[in-house]
Amino acid sequence: MKLIVHQLLRHGAEVLEIRLRHPQGQVLPPWSAGAHLRLQLPVADGQWLERHYSLIGTEGAAEEYRIAVLLDPASRGGSRWIHQQLVSGQALDVEGPFDSFPLQAEQGRTVLVAGGIGITPMHAMAHALNNRGQPFELHYLARSEERLVLLDELRALPNARLHLHVGAKPPALDALLGPFSPGASLHACGPSPLLNGLREHSAGLGWPISSVHFESFGARTQQGDRPIRVHLAQSSMVVDVQPGTSILDALIAADAFVAYDCKRGECGQCHSRVLDGSPVHRDVCLNPAQRAEGLCICVGWASSESLTLDL
């Protein structure tokens, strides 16, 4: 559907909130906390980028959708285009909402954890829990106070116990989580090191996997990444992959047959057995045995110049 950029709001230097409305003023399809929109961005002549952004605010039918976009210094064009080119009144192709990260809270202790721009789905979950009259904890992690956004709205929620963790050093996760109690649930969104830490510590404290729910940031390029050559043992294909492009996307572009679903390192569908090379794991779903055998190629990389996969 076509939606119009009704308003652009800056939250500091790095986060831009976009409010989208129907061109004829119609009420938009209802959505649930944790849902996201899929935007098609016209970044250049004839070139488009598809990006997914979590909805913020109060779930349900509404006159407008709200999303918040962080300007990524390693942007491959999406967030940079939004911050530098998008203007009020512009029409965008929007699909969704998609319920990819549903709120699964019982009546027990409810813990929300947000790392950086991972506050976006947590913001919607906080509103949903508050509107249910259900008390909850929200732990918001950021490297500096300037990176804490949407705080006024969160502080206004009477059922929220808001904990701010500011600085490069992460909080003590054991103390943050505490031991599992019946009916408790954990929802977290943020970078993969945070989510992996939460997964390991929650398991050690007795949290069952059914009570732990994660959403990560997707592809995770790092400054030290170098180009790699990927060999597919079964098909004898060789694909060169540049930093900024995931191994999975490069294989799809080369017409290799690969299984996948989330493209965010959360589901394990693209797990591929590594026959040679040194994989770098950036997923949030594989256990140690699975990592010893293979790699989630949607977000993983390699520290070696080449990687041989059993594909």
C-alpha positions as CSV (number, residue, x, y, z in Angstrom):
1,M,0.0,0.0,0.0
2,K,1.0,3.6,-0.5
3,L,1.4,5.7,2.6
4,I,2.3,9.3,3.0
5,V,5.0,10.7,5.3
6,H,2.9,12.8,7.5
7,Q,5.6,14.0,10.0
8,L,9.3,13.6,10.6
9,L,10.6,14.0,14.2
10,R,14.2,14.0,15.3
11,H,15.2,12.2,18.5
12,G,18.7,13.5,18.9
13,A,21.2,13.4,16.1
14,E,20.9,9.7,15.2
15,V,17.2,8.7,15.4
16,L,14.5,9.9,13.1
17,E,10.8,9.1,13.8
18,I,8.6,8.7,10.7
19,R,4.8,9.0,11.0
20,L,2.9,7.5,8.1
21,R,-0.7,8.0,7.1
22,H,-3.1,6.8,4.4
23,P,-3.3,9.3,1.5
24,Q,-7.1,9.5,1.9
25,G,-7.0,9.6,5.7
26,Q,-8.4,6.1,6.1
27,V,-7.8,4.2,9.3
28,L,-4.8,1.8,8.9
29,P,-5.0,-1.9,9.4
30,P,-4.6,-2.9,13.1
31,W,-1.3,-4.1,14.4
32,S,0.1,-5.9,17.5
33,A,3.0,-5.0,19.7
34,G,6.2,-6.4,18.2
35,A,5.0,-6.1,14.6
36,H,7.0,-4.5,11.8
37,L,6.5,-2.8,8.5
38,R,8.4,-3.5,5.3
39,L,9.4,-0.4,3.4
40,Q,10.6,-0.1,-0.2
41,L,13.1,2.7,-0.4
42,P,13.9,4.4,-3.8
43,V,17.6,5.0,-3.0
44,A,18.7,5.7,-6.6
45,D,17.4,5.7,-10.2
46,G,15.8,2.4,-10.7
47,Q,17.2,1.0,-7.5
48,W,15.2,0.0,-4.4
49,L,16.1,-1.2,-1.0
50,E,13.8,-3.2,1.2
51,R,14.0,-2.5,4.9
52,H,12.0,-3.7,8.0
53,Y,11.2,-1.4,10.9
54,S,9.3,-2.1,14.1
55,L,6.2,-0.2,14.9
56,I,6.2,2.0,18.0
57,G,3.4,3.4,20.1
58,T,0.0,1.9,20.9
59,E,-1.1,-1.3,19.1
60,G,-4.5,-1.6,17.2
61,A,-6.1,0.3,14.4
62,A,-4.8,3.9,14.1
63,E,-4.7,7.0,11.9
64,E,-1.0,6.7,11.5
65,Y,1.9,4.2,11.9
66,R,5.1,5.3,13.8
67,I,8.6,3.9,13.2
68,A,12.0,5.1,14.4
69,V,15.1,4.7,12.3
70,L,18.7,4.8,13.6
71,L,21.3,6.4,11.3
72,D,23.7,3.5,11.0
73,P,27.3,4.6,10.3
74,A,27.8,1.4,8.3
75,S,24.6,1.9,6.4
76,R,24.3,0.2,3.0
77,G,21.9,3.0,1.9
78,G,18.6,2.4,3.8
79,S,19.0,4.5,7.0
80,R,21.2,7.0,5.3
81,W,18.6,7.6,2.6
82,I,15.9,8.0,5.2
83,H,17.8,10.5,7.3
84,Q,19.2,12.5,4.3
85,Q,16.5,12.2,1.6
86,L,13.1,11.4,3.0
87,V,10.8,14.5,3.3
88,S,7.3,15.1,4.6
89,G,4.6,14.5,2.1
90,Q,6.6,11.8,0.3
91,A,4.8,8.6,-0.7
92,L,6.3,5.2,0.3
93,D,5.5,1.7,-0.6
94,V,4.7,-0.1,2.6
95,E,3.8,-3.7,3.3
96,G,2.5,-5.1,6.6
97,P,2.1,-5.0,9.5
98,F,3.8,-8.4,10.1
99,D,3.6,-10.0,13.5
100,S,7.2,-11.4,13.5
101,F,7.9,-10.8,17.2
102,P,4.6,-11.2,19.2
103,L,4.3,-10.3,22.8
104,Q,4.0,-13.6,24.8
105,A,3.5,-12.4,28.4
106,E,1.6,-14.3,31.0
107,Q,0.6,-12.9,34.4
108,G,4.0,-13.6,36.0
109,R,7.0,-11.4,36.1
110,T,7.5,-9.7,32.7
111,V,11.0,-8.4,31.7
112,L,11.7,-6.3,28.7
113,V,15.3,-5.6,27.6
114,A,16.2,-3.1,24.9
115,G,19.7,-2.4,23.6
116,G,20.0,0.8,21.6
117,I,17.5,1.1,18.8
118,G,16.1,-2.2,20.0
119,I,13.9,0.0,22.1
120,T,11.4,0.2,19.2
121,P,9.6,-3.1,19.6
122,M,10.0,-2.8,23.4
123,H,8.3,0.6,23.2
124,A,5.2,-1.0,21.7
125,M,5.3,-3.9,24.1
126,A,5.5,-1.5,27.0
127,H,2.4,0.4,25.9
128,A,0.5,-2.9,25.4
129,L,1.4,-4.2,28.9
130,N,0.6,-0.9,30.4
131,N,-2.8,-0.8,28.7
132,R,-3.5,-4.3,30.1
133,G,-2.8,-3.0,33.6
134,Q,0.1,-5.5,33.8
135,P,3.3,-4.4,35.7
136,F,6.6,-5.0,34.0
137,E,10.3,-4.2,34.1
138,L,11.9,-2.4,31.2
139,H,15.7,-2.3,31.1
140,Y,17.0,0.1,28.5
141,L,20.7,0.0,27.6
142,A,22.6,2.7,25.7
143,R,26.2,3.8,25.3
144,S,25.3,7.5,26.2
145,E,22.3,9.5,27.5
146,E,22.0,11.1,24.1
147,R,21.1,7.7,22.6
148,L,18.2,7.1,25.0
149,V,15.1,8.0,22.9
150,L,11.3,8.0,23.6
151,L,11.9,8.3,27.3
152,D,9.2,10.8,28.0
153,E,6.5,8.3,26.7
154,L,8.0,5.4,28.6
155,R,8.3,7.4,31.9
156,A,4.6,8.2,31.6
157,L,3.5,4.6,31.8
158,P,2.3,3.9,35.4
159,N,2.8,0.1,35.2
160,A,6.4,0.4,34.1
161,R,9.5,0.0,36.2
162,L,12.1,1.6,34.0
163,H,15.8,0.9,34.5
164,L,18.3,2.9,32.5
165,H,21.8,1.4,31.9
166,V,24.1,4.0,30.3
167,G,27.7,3.4,29.4
168,A,29.9,1.0,27.4
169,K,30.0,-1.6,30.2
170,P,26.8,-3.8,30.1
171,P,24.9,-4.4,33.3
172,A,25.3,-7.6,35.3
173,L,22.9,-9.9,33.5
174,D,22.4,-12.3,36.3
175,A,21.2,-9.5,38.6
176,L,19.0,-8.1,35.8
177,L,17.3,-11.4,35.1
178,G,17.2,-13.1,38.4
179,P,16.0,-16.7,38.8
180,F,13.1,-17.9,36.8
181,S,9.7,-17.9,38.5
182,P,6.5,-19.6,37.1
183,G,4.8,-17.5,34.5
184,A,7.8,-15.2,33.9
185,S,8.7,-14.0,30.4
186,L,11.7,-12.3,28.9
187,H,11.5,-10.2,25.7
188,A,14.6,-8.6,24.3
189,C,15.8,-6.7,21.2
190,G,19.3,-5.5,20.6
191,P,22.7,-6.4,19.2
192,S,23.7,-10.0,19.1
193,P,26.3,-9.9,21.9
194,L,23.6,-8.7,24.3
195,L,21.1,-11.3,23.2
196,N,23.6,-14.1,23.4
197,G,24.6,-13.0,26.9
198,L,20.9,-12.9,27.9
199,R,20.4,-16.4,26.4
200,E,23.4,-17.9,28.3
201,H,22.6,-16.2,31.6
202,S,18.9,-17.0,31.5
203,A,19.6,-20.7,30.8
204,G,22.0,-20.7,33.8
205,L,19.3,-19.2,36.0
206,G,16.7,-21.8,35.0
207,W,14.7,-19.8,32.4
208,P,13.1,-22.3,30.0
209,I,13.6,-21.5,26.3
210,S,9.8,-21.2,25.9
211,S,9.9,-18.1,28.1
212,V,12.7,-16.3,26.3
213,H,11.9,-14.3,23.2
214,F,14.4,-12.4,21.1
215,E,14.6,-10.1,18.1
216,S,18.0,-9.0,16.7
217,F,19.2,-6.3,14.3
218,G,19.7,-8.6,11.2
219,A,23.0,-8.4,9.2
220,R,25.9,-7.4,11.4
221,T,28.8,-6.1,9.4
222,Q,31.9,-5.1,11.5
223,Q,34.8,-2.8,10.6
224,G,37.3,-5.6,10.6
225,D,35.4,-7.7,8.0
226,R,37.3,-8.6,4.9
227,P,36.0,-10.0,1.6
228,I,35.6,-13.8,1.6
229,R,35.4,-16.5,-1.0
230,V,32.7,-19.0,-0.4
231,H,33.0,-22.5,-1.9
232,L,29.9,-24.7,-2.2
233,A,31.1,-28.3,-2.0
234,Q,28.0,-30.0,-3.4
235,S,27.5,-27.7,-6.4
236,S,31.1,-26.7,-7.0
237,M,30.1,-23.0,-7.1
238,V,32.4,-20.3,-5.9
239,V,31.0,-16.9,-4.7
240,D,32.9,-13.9,-3.7
241,V,31.2,-12.0,-0.9
242,Q,32.0,-8.4,0.1
243,P,31.5,-6.9,3.5
244,G,28.1,-5.3,3.8
245,T,26.5,-8.2,1.9
246,S,25.5,-11.3,3.8
247,I,26.7,-14.7,2.7
248,L,23.1,-15.7,2.3
249,D,22.2,-12.8,0.0
250,A,25.3,-13.4,-2.1
251,L,24.3,-17.0,-2.6
252,I,20.7,-16.1,-3.4
253,A,22.0,-13.6,-6.0
254,A,24.2,-16.4,-7.5
255,D,21.1,-18.7,-7.8
256,A,22.4,-21.1,-5.2
257,F,19.8,-23.2,-3.5
258,V,19.6,-22.3,0.1
259,A,17.0,-22.5,2.8
260,Y,16.2,-19.5,4.9
261,D,13.5,-17.6,6.8
262,C,14.2,-14.7,9.1
263,K,17.5,-13.4,7.7
264,R,18.3,-12.1,11.2
265,G,20.1,-15.0,12.8
266,E,17.1,-15.9,14.9
267,C,15.5,-19.0,13.4
268,G,18.4,-21.3,12.3
269,Q,16.8,-22.2,9.0
270,C,19.9,-21.1,7.0
271,H,22.3,-23.1,9.2
272,S,24.9,-24.6,6.9
273,R,27.6,-27.1,7.7
274,V,31.1,-25.7,7.5
275,L,33.7,-28.1,5.9
276,D,36.7,-25.7,5.9
277,G,37.5,-22.2,7.1
278,S,37.1,-20.2,10.3
279,P,33.4,-19.1,10.8
280,V,32.5,-16.0,12.8
281,H,29.1,-16.5,14.6
282,R,26.7,-13.6,14.9
283,D,23.4,-15.4,15.3
284,V,21.3,-15.6,18.5
285,C,19.8,-19.0,18.0
286,L,22.5,-21.7,17.6
287,N,23.7,-23.8,20.6
288,P,27.4,-24.6,21.0
289,A,27.1,-28.0,19.2
290,Q,25.4,-26.4,16.2
291,R,28.0,-23.7,16.1
292,A,30.8,-26.2,16.2
293,E,29.3,-27.9,13.1
294,G,28.1,-24.9,11.0
295,L,27.1,-21.3,10.5
296,C,24.0,-19.2,10.1
297,I,24.9,-17.7,6.8
298,C,22.4,-14.8,7.0
299,V,24.5,-13.0,9.6
300,G,27.7,-15.0,10.1
301,W,31.0,-14.3,8.5
302,A,34.5,-15.8,8.4
303,S,37.9,-14.8,9.8
304,S,39.6,-16.8,7.1
305,E,39.9,-15.7,3.4
306,S,37.7,-18.6,2.3
307,L,34.9,-20.7,3.6
308,T,33.7,-24.1,2.3
309,L,30.0,-24.9,3.0
310,D,28.2,-28.3,2.5
311,L,25.8,-26.8,0.0
